[in-house]
Amino acid sequence: MPHAVTRAPVRLFHWLVLLLFLLAPCAVLADATTGVGIARISISDPVSGKPTEGYVFYPSSQPVHGTTALGPYDVAGILDAPALPGAKPLVVISHGNGGSNLGHHDLATYLASHGFVVATLNHLGDYFRDTSGVGSIEVLAGRPIQVKATISMLLADARWKTLIDPSRIGVAGFSAGGYTSLMIAGAKPRFVRFIAFCDRYPDDKDVCGHRADFEASAKKQGKTMEQVLDEMQGQLGRYGDTADPRVKAAFAMAPLSMIFDEHGFDNVHIPVYLYYGQNDHVLPPEANARHIQPLIRTLTGVKEIPKADHWVFLPPCSAELEKEIPVMCRDPQGVDRAKAHTQINADALAFFRKTLDVH
């Protein structure tokens, strides 16, 4: 009888040990990181008809030791490292006004090290080498079209299509890139709202600094600014639909969003995550992120970085960059940019894992 009593618990113990053994690899894989490969890509821009440069960051079997110097950035990946096989979710990152395809390299490599393929691009007419299109319909309507073209290129390219699951695609973006992400999600702007914003924030040089030039140009045409912006509104579909039904989630950081009204998100049906700095002087939260927060019915998360200004979403700067763009590299007292990025990256990963069904 003693043996009969103890046999069941012993058998149960053996089963539990076996179960834990079988599940252990899954638990490890859930938080495992891989090496990161980096590859240069060229995208045909439907807006300008010219090629634009980008990068793909992807999981690799080759461990990363140190960083790769790409321009002024030290990137945690290896150029053309071998890719891990198998279809993975894709995230396309859209940079801000005057930014670059490496401007969010830390988010890109972080997601890639956790099983995502990540693509970036230079938005022609609105990147660090050429901002001549800022404020034009070519940029305001063209940005999301450029992201769509990036997705289409990757899904058609022999090197990348086997590594991407076309049913699991997300977008992320900062500032004008946040606007771009919202547009791809289905948001529709009202360009005339720029006027009220600049009336309220006349000292916001980043958004309203060229207002006098635009007004002078409109006057030469015998038009008011309202008329010019209404004409631009009519050209919103000039390059095609700015929404992309292939995209299933949008992560918007400090988005340019004062130009969305109460109906701006009527056609947004995918999950959206909003992130912003409490003391953003470029895109004041009360007129941008906090303004749209109650308008997005599919909002799944929102986070404010205490005391932070607009540029906190750019990675911590190298010494070289701090000399070149000190305003964008320095944070208000009490803001730790490296610590903020640890949280931003973790939140982006959790969001895309959940919304793109990554286990």
ZICOR-V657561 format. One record per residue. N is the residue number from 0. RES is the residue in one letter. PHI is phi in degrees with one decimal (999 if undefined). Layout:
n=N res=RES phi=PHI
n=N res=RES phi=PHI
This chain:
n=0 res=M phi=999
n=1 res=P phi=-56.8
n=2 res=H phi=-65.6
n=3 res=A phi=-64.4
n=4 res=V phi=-71.3
n=5 res=T phi=-88.9
n=6 res=R phi=-62.5
n=7 res=A phi=-62.8
n=8 res=P phi=-61.2
n=9 res=V phi=-65.5
n=10 res=R phi=-62.3
n=11 res=L phi=-62.5
n=12 res=F phi=-62.0
n=13 res=H phi=-61.1
n=14 res=W phi=-64.2
n=15 res=L phi=-65.1
n=16 res=V phi=-62.2
n=17 res=L phi=-62.7
n=18 res=L phi=-63.1
n=19 res=L phi=-63.7
n=20 res=F phi=-63.3
n=21 res=L phi=-70.7
n=22 res=L phi=-82.6
n=23 res=A phi=-55.1
n=24 res=P phi=-59.2
n=25 res=C phi=-64.4
n=26 res=A phi=-65.1
n=27 res=V phi=-66.4
n=28 res=L phi=-62.9
n=29 res=A phi=-58.4
n=30 res=D phi=-114.4
n=31 res=A phi=-69.5
n=32 res=T phi=-115.7
n=33 res=T phi=-119.0
n=34 res=G phi=-69.1
n=35 res=V phi=-128.8
n=36 res=G phi=-96.9
n=37 res=I phi=-129.0
n=38 res=A phi=-135.5
n=39 res=R phi=-78.8
n=40 res=I phi=-131.5
n=41 res=S phi=-123.8
n=42 res=I phi=-119.4
n=43 res=S phi=-80.6
n=44 res=D phi=-83.5
n=45 res=P phi=-66.5
n=46 res=V phi=-78.2
n=47 res=S phi=-96.9
n=48 res=G phi=79.0
n=49 res=K phi=-108.3
n=50 res=P phi=-78.8
n=51 res=T phi=-129.3
n=52 res=E phi=-95.4
n=53 res=G phi=-151.7
n=54 res=Y phi=-136.3
n=55 res=V phi=-117.2
n=56 res=F phi=-112.0
n=57 res=Y phi=-149.6
n=58 res=P phi=-65.6
n=59 res=S phi=-135.0
n=60 res=S phi=-80.4
n=61 res=Q phi=-89.3
n=62 res=P phi=-61.8
n=63 res=V phi=-95.7
n=64 res=H phi=-118.7
n=65 res=G phi=83.4
n=66 res=T phi=-133.7
n=67 res=T phi=-108.9
n=68 res=A phi=-80.5
n=69 res=L phi=-127.8
n=70 res=G phi=60.0
n=71 res=P phi=-85.8
n=72 res=Y phi=-110.2
n=73 res=D phi=-105.3
n=74 res=V phi=-104.1
n=75 res=A phi=-82.1
n=76 res=G phi=-164.1
n=77 res=I phi=-124.4
n=78 res=L phi=-61.5
n=79 res=D phi=56.5
n=80 res=A phi=-65.8
n=81 res=P phi=-63.3
n=82 res=A phi=-86.0
n=83 res=L phi=-71.0
n=84 res=P phi=-70.7
n=85 res=G phi=107.3
n=86 res=A phi=-74.4
n=87 res=K phi=-127.7
n=88 res=P phi=-68.0
n=89 res=L phi=-113.6
n=90 res=V phi=-125.9
n=91 res=V phi=-103.8
n=92 res=I phi=-105.5
n=93 res=S phi=-106.5
n=94 res=H phi=-77.1
n=95 res=G phi=-84.5
n=96 res=N phi=-54.7
n=97 res=G phi=73.8
n=98 res=G phi=-86.8
n=99 res=S phi=-149.9
n=100 res=N phi=-72.2
n=101 res=L phi=-116.2
n=102 res=G phi=-66.3
n=103 res=H phi=-131.6
n=104 res=H phi=-62.9
n=105 res=D phi=-70.7
n=106 res=L phi=-65.7
n=107 res=A phi=-62.2
n=108 res=T phi=-71.4
n=109 res=Y phi=-65.4
n=110 res=L phi=-63.9
n=111 res=A phi=-63.1
n=112 res=S phi=-70.3
n=113 res=H phi=-111.1
n=114 res=G phi=100.4
n=115 res=F phi=-106.3
n=116 res=V phi=-92.8
n=117 res=V phi=-126.7
n=118 res=A phi=-120.4
n=119 res=T phi=-131.4
n=120 res=L phi=-155.2
n=121 res=N phi=-91.3
n=122 res=H phi=-81.6
n=123 res=L phi=-59.1
n=124 res=G phi=88.3
n=125 res=D phi=-151.5
n=126 res=Y phi=-137.2
n=127 res=F phi=-60.4
n=128 res=R phi=-86.5
n=129 res=D phi=-159.0
n=130 res=T phi=-111.2
n=131 res=S phi=-66.6
n=132 res=G phi=-94.8
n=133 res=V phi=-59.0
n=134 res=G phi=88.4
n=135 res=S phi=-95.6
n=136 res=I phi=-66.7
n=137 res=E phi=-60.2
n=138 res=V phi=-91.5
n=139 res=L phi=-64.8
n=140 res=A phi=-97.0
n=141 res=G phi=-80.5
n=142 res=R phi=-54.6
n=143 res=P phi=-62.4
n=144 res=I phi=-65.1
n=145 res=Q phi=-65.6
n=146 res=V phi=-66.3
n=147 res=K phi=-59.3
n=148 res=A phi=-65.0
n=149 res=T phi=-63.5
n=150 res=I phi=-61.1
n=151 res=S phi=-61.4
n=152 res=M phi=-61.9
n=153 res=L phi=-65.2
n=154 res=L phi=-72.9
n=155 res=A phi=-100.7
n=156 res=D phi=-79.1
n=157 res=A phi=-59.7
n=158 res=R phi=-71.7
n=159 res=W phi=-104.9
n=160 res=K phi=-62.9
n=161 res=T phi=-78.6
n=162 res=L phi=-97.0
n=163 res=I phi=-121.1
n=164 res=D phi=-89.9
n=165 res=P phi=-66.4
n=166 res=S phi=-90.6
n=167 res=R phi=-132.0
n=168 res=I phi=-125.8
n=169 res=G phi=-130.3
n=170 res=V phi=-130.8
n=171 res=A phi=-138.3
n=172 res=G phi=-164.6
n=173 res=F phi=-120.0
n=174 res=S phi=60.2
n=175 res=A phi=-62.8
n=176 res=G phi=-72.3
n=177 res=G phi=-67.1
n=178 res=Y phi=-56.9
n=179 res=T phi=-59.3
n=180 res=S phi=-62.0
n=181 res=L phi=-66.8
n=182 res=M phi=-63.4
n=183 res=I phi=-63.6
n=184 res=A phi=-72.8
n=185 res=G phi=119.8
n=186 res=A phi=-69.0
n=187 res=K phi=-125.7
n=188 res=P phi=-84.6
n=189 res=R phi=-123.1
n=190 res=F phi=-62.0
n=191 res=V phi=-62.6
n=192 res=R phi=-67.9
n=193 res=F phi=-57.0
n=194 res=I phi=-63.9
n=195 res=A phi=-63.0
n=196 res=F phi=-63.1
n=197 res=C phi=-72.6
n=198 res=D phi=-66.2
n=199 res=R phi=-80.6
n=200 res=Y phi=-126.4
n=201 res=P phi=-64.1
n=202 res=D phi=-91.1
n=203 res=D phi=-79.3
n=204 res=K phi=-67.8
n=205 res=D phi=-65.6
n=206 res=V phi=-97.4
n=207 res=C phi=-112.1
n=208 res=G phi=-62.1
n=209 res=H phi=-106.1
n=210 res=R phi=-57.8
n=211 res=A phi=-61.0
n=212 res=D phi=-64.9
n=213 res=F phi=-65.3
n=214 res=E phi=-66.0
n=215 res=A phi=-65.6
n=216 res=S phi=-64.8
n=217 res=A phi=-63.4
n=218 res=K phi=-62.6
n=219 res=K phi=-62.0
n=220 res=Q phi=-86.7
n=221 res=G phi=73.5
n=222 res=K phi=-128.3
n=223 res=T phi=-90.6
n=224 res=M phi=-61.7
n=225 res=E phi=-59.0
n=226 res=Q phi=-66.2
n=227 res=V phi=-63.2
n=228 res=L phi=-68.9
n=229 res=D phi=-65.6
n=230 res=E phi=-64.8
n=231 res=M phi=-62.4
n=232 res=Q phi=-58.2
n=233 res=G phi=-68.7
n=234 res=Q phi=-101.8
n=235 res=L phi=-57.0
n=236 res=G phi=-94.8
n=237 res=R phi=-55.1
n=238 res=Y phi=-108.1
n=239 res=G phi=114.0
n=240 res=D phi=-65.2
n=241 res=T phi=-77.8
n=242 res=A phi=-87.2
n=243 res=D phi=-132.6
n=244 res=P phi=-65.6
n=245 res=R phi=-72.4
n=246 res=V phi=-86.0
n=247 res=K phi=-111.8
n=248 res=A phi=-163.1
n=249 res=A phi=-135.0
n=250 res=F phi=-114.0
n=251 res=A phi=-109.0
n=252 res=M phi=-106.4
n=253 res=A phi=42.6
n=254 res=P phi=-72.4
n=255 res=L phi=-64.2
n=256 res=S phi=-146.0
n=257 res=M phi=-67.4
n=258 res=I phi=-91.0
n=259 res=F phi=-101.6
n=260 res=D phi=-97.2
n=261 res=E phi=-64.7
n=262 res=H phi=-106.9
n=263 res=G phi=-64.7
n=264 res=F phi=-115.1
n=265 res=D phi=-60.1
n=266 res=N phi=-104.8
n=267 res=V phi=-94.8
n=268 res=H phi=-125.5
n=269 res=I phi=-112.7
n=270 res=P phi=-62.5
n=271 res=V phi=-129.6
n=272 res=Y phi=-119.5
n=273 res=L phi=-109.5
n=274 res=Y phi=-134.3
n=275 res=Y phi=-157.9
n=276 res=G phi=-92.5
n=277 res=Q phi=-60.2
n=278 res=N phi=-112.7
n=279 res=D phi=-68.2
n=280 res=H phi=-94.4
n=281 res=V phi=-88.4
n=282 res=L phi=-125.0
n=283 res=P phi=-49.6
n=284 res=P phi=-56.1
n=285 res=E phi=-64.5
n=286 res=A phi=-104.1
n=287 res=N phi=-126.9
n=288 res=A phi=-57.6
n=289 res=R phi=-72.3
n=290 res=H phi=-64.6
n=291 res=I phi=-88.9
n=292 res=Q phi=-50.6
n=293 res=P phi=-77.0
n=294 res=L phi=-90.8
n=295 res=I phi=-95.1
n=296 res=R phi=-70.2
n=297 res=T phi=-100.3
n=298 res=L phi=-65.0
n=299 res=T phi=-106.5
n=300 res=G phi=-168.0
n=301 res=V phi=-149.1
n=302 res=K phi=-142.6
n=303 res=E phi=-109.2
n=304 res=I phi=-93.4
n=305 res=P phi=-55.4
n=306 res=K phi=68.3
n=307 res=A phi=-74.6
n=308 res=D phi=-95.4
n=309 res=H phi=-62.4
n=310 res=W phi=-81.1
n=311 res=V phi=-59.3
n=312 res=F phi=-80.3
n=313 res=L phi=-79.9
n=314 res=P phi=-60.6
n=315 res=P phi=-50.6
n=316 res=C phi=-83.6
n=317 res=S phi=-74.4
n=318 res=A phi=-60.3
n=319 res=E phi=-63.0
n=320 res=L phi=-67.8
n=321 res=E phi=-63.4
n=322 res=K phi=-71.9
n=323 res=E phi=-77.2
n=324 res=I phi=-133.0
n=325 res=P phi=-57.4
n=326 res=V phi=-61.4
n=327 res=M phi=-83.8
n=328 res=C phi=-102.8
n=329 res=R phi=-105.8
n=330 res=D phi=-110.6
n=331 res=P phi=-61.4
n=332 res=Q phi=-57.4
n=333 res=G phi=94.4
n=334 res=V phi=-109.7
n=335 res=D phi=-105.3
n=336 res=R phi=-63.1
n=337 res=A phi=-62.0
n=338 res=K phi=-66.0
n=339 res=A phi=-61.1
n=340 res=H phi=-70.9
n=341 res=T phi=-58.7
n=342 res=Q phi=-74.7
n=343 res=I phi=-57.8
n=344 res=N phi=-62.4
n=345 res=A phi=-64.8
n=346 res=D phi=-68.8
n=347 res=A phi=-63.8
n=348 res=L phi=-61.4
n=349 res=A phi=-62.0
n=350 res=F phi=-63.6
n=351 res=F phi=-71.8
n=352 res=R phi=-61.6
n=353 res=K phi=-72.7
n=354 res=T phi=-78.8
n=355 res=L phi=-103.6
n=356 res=D phi=57.2
n=357 res=V phi=-103.1
n=358 res=H phi=-109.8
